[in-house]
């Protein structure tokens, strides 16, 4: 039997609900689809993810495949559309991030070394203390709002913020003269 004839039989069986037939289609076409997507997007991991998304979409749309149509071409078309969607989504994400960075006040943009030191210092705090510091000092929550969000007593939140702030200032070499 020709490869196209086998594909047609497998498509018909998959349309009838045979997951085994669809699995055979996946086996037959996954290597060429992945190779196409790797060449198209230039990122092997992304290509593998897109191939999986392609096969999921193909399973849902197997009934729309015209009889006698090339399964490989159909899968590559779905994969290419998945690639285009992912590219557009990544572009929108980069644009949002750039817009966010552009509209942040300069004082809110610490230098990268400062940011790394702050992240490392935060990681050293106990989890409850880190959460209180993150909410009250970084996210401008009141102590009462942080207590409600974290389900902690108000006094505990105040204590955690005070201790966490002191510890961060020690690690970062600042002084605590503004308390």
N, C-alpha and C positions, 0 to 999 in steps of 0.2 A: 504494500500500500504506500502511496506517496505521502510525504510529510504533510501536504495540504489536506489530503483525504483523512489522515489520522487526526489532524487538528479539527476538521469539520465534525468527525465522529465525537471527539472529546467535547467540543462546544455543545453539540446537541445533548450529550449526556449531562453536561454541567447545567444546561438550561432546564433539564428535567430534575435537577436538584442533586446530582452526583458530586459530592465533594472529592471523591477519588479521581474523577475525570478532571475536575478543575486542578487538583494537585498535580496531575500528569501534565496539564498545560503549563503550570508554574515551573515544573521541572524542565520542560522542553524550552521555555522561553526566558527563564530568569537570567541566565548568563548573558545572552545577547542584550536583554533590556538593561541589565546593570552596566554592561560595557558602554552602551549608548549613553546612559545617564552619566557615567563617569567622564566620558569625553565631553558631554554637554556642560556639566556643571563644574568639572575640574576638582571635585572634592569627593573622595571615595566614600567617606562615612555618610555624607549627605546623599550620594547616589544610592547607597544601600537603603537608607531610610525612604527615599523617594520610590524605590522599586517596591518596597513593602506597601507603601501607600497606594501605588499603582495597582498591585494585585488585589488589595482590599476593594478599591474602586471598581476594578474589573469584575470581581465576583458579584458585586451589587448590580453591575450594568451588563452582565453577560447576555441578558435577553435583548439588549439593544444592538448587539453585534449582528450585522447583516450576514445571512447565509452565504458561504463561499468567500467572505472577506478574509484578508490576511490577518491572522491573530497577532503575529509579530508586529505588523504595522499599527494595528489597533492599540496594542499595549504600549508601543513607543509613543503614539499620539497622546495617550493618557499620561504617560510618564513625562512627556515634554510639557504638557499643561500643568502637571504637578510642579515641575521645575520652575515654570514661569510664575506660578502662584507663590512659590517659596521665595523666589527672587524679589517679587513685588513686596511681599510681606517683610522681608529683610530690609528692603529699601525704606519702607514706611517706618520700620523700627529705628533704623539709623537716623532718619529725619526727625522722629520724635525725640530721640536722645540728644541730637544736635540742638534742637529747639529748646529743650529743657536746659541744657548746659548754657546756651546763649542767654537765656532769660534769668538764670540764677544770679543773685547779687555776687559781686566779686568777693565780698567777705565770706560767702558761703562756699567758696572754692579753695580749700586748703591745697597747698602744694602736694605733689604726689608723695614725697617723703613724709610729710606731716600726716597725710592720710594713711599711709602704711603704718606709721608709728601708732596712730590712734586706733586703727583696726587691731593691731597686735595687743595694745593695752586693753582694749575692750574684751578681747578674747581671754585675757587673764582674769577677768572678773567672774565671780560665780554667776550662774545663769539668771537667778532672780534679780541680783544687783544689776547685771548687764541690761536686763529688760527694763528696769526702772530708769536707769540712766538713759537708755535709748529713747524711752517715751518722754521723760521730763526734760532732758537737756537737748536732745536732738530733734524731737518731734513736737516740742512746745506743749506737751500735755501738762495740765495742772497735776499736783500730787493726788487730788481727789479723782481726777479722770484716770490716772494711771492705776490707782488702787482699784477702781471699778473694772478697768480693762483686764487687769491681771488677777483679780480676785484676791488681793492682799489687803490687810488692814492698812489704814492711812498712815499710822505711825511707822509701820514697817517700810512702806514706800519712802517716806521722808528719810528714814535711817539709811536705806539702801542708796538713795540718791546722794546723800551727804558723804557716806563712806566711798561710794563709787567715784564721785567727783574728786575727792581727796586722793584716792589711789591713782586715778588718771593723771592728775596734776603732778604727782610724785614721779610717775613713769615718764611723763612727757617733759619733766624739768621745769614746770611752771610754778608760780607761787599762788597761794590761796588767799591773797590779800583782799579779794573782792567779795568775800562771803559776808 
